[in-house]
Amino acid sequence: MRNLPTDRDILKKIHDRYYDDFCSYDEDSPSRSTKIHVPIDCERIAKELSVDPDIVFGRLYYHLNKKYGYVQDDGATVHLFSVRTGRDRHTVNFPLLSAVVAEHQTSWFRFHLPLIVSAAALITSILGNL
C-alpha cells in the first residue's frame, strides 16, 4: 500500500505553498474575496504529495474541516476549508491553518525530541561500554 500523507504533511504543504499569497493581499486591489480565505489548488497539492486530488479535497473537506472548524459564541461557524468563499473556490482560512500547522509542529517536536535524546543516550552508553 502506498504511504498516505499525514494531516501534518497536507496542511504544511498548503501553508508553505500559499503563505506568500496570504501575505501579499492588497485591500486596494484585492486578488481574492477576503484576506483570510486563500484559494488553493487541490490538484497541485495532490501532485506534490503524489496522491489523487480527491484524497486532498476529501481530507480537507470531510476530515480536517470537521476536526478544526468550530462555532463561535455568537453562532458564527468558522471553517478551516470552504468549497466556496465569495467568488473563490476551495479556500482555506489561513490564520486558522497557521495555528493548526504550529500545533502539529509542536506535537511532532514533543514526540520526537525524547526519542532523539533516548537514542543519543543509548549510543553513548554502548560506546562507553566498549
Secondary structure, 3 states (H helix, E strand, C coil): CCCCCCHHHHHHHHHHHHHHHHHCCCCCCCCCCCCCEEECCHHHHHHHHCCCHHHHHHHHHHHHHHHHCEECCCCCEECCEEEEECCEEEEEEHHHHHHHHHHHHHHHHHHHHHHHHHHHHHHHHHHHCC
